[in-house]
Amino acid sequence: MHNQAMQSKDVTLLEVLDRVLEKGVVVAGDAVISVADVDLIYVGLRVLLSSVETMERLRSGGGNAPSAPGADGGKPQT
C-alpha cells in the first residue's frame, strides 16, 4: 500500500497550464521598498489568470469564482 502512495506521477507543463486555465488562479502580492524604516515605494499586484470560457461560466453563476486575498476590502473571510 505504501508503494502506491509513494509512486509519483509525471505531470507535463501542458497539463498544468490546462488545469490553471480551466479552474483559474489568482496571484496576489505586495512589495515595499524602504530606507531607514521609511516606505518609499509600495507595489500591490493582483493578477487573475483564466480562460475566457471559464470566466464566462463563472460570470453566469456556473461555479465559484476564485478570490484574491483582500479583494473584499480587507475583511477576513468566514
Secondary structure, DSSP 8 states (H G I E B T S, - for coil): -HHHHH------HHHHHHHHHHH-EEEEEEEEEEETTEEEEEEEEEEEE--HHHHHHHHTTSS-----TTTTSS----
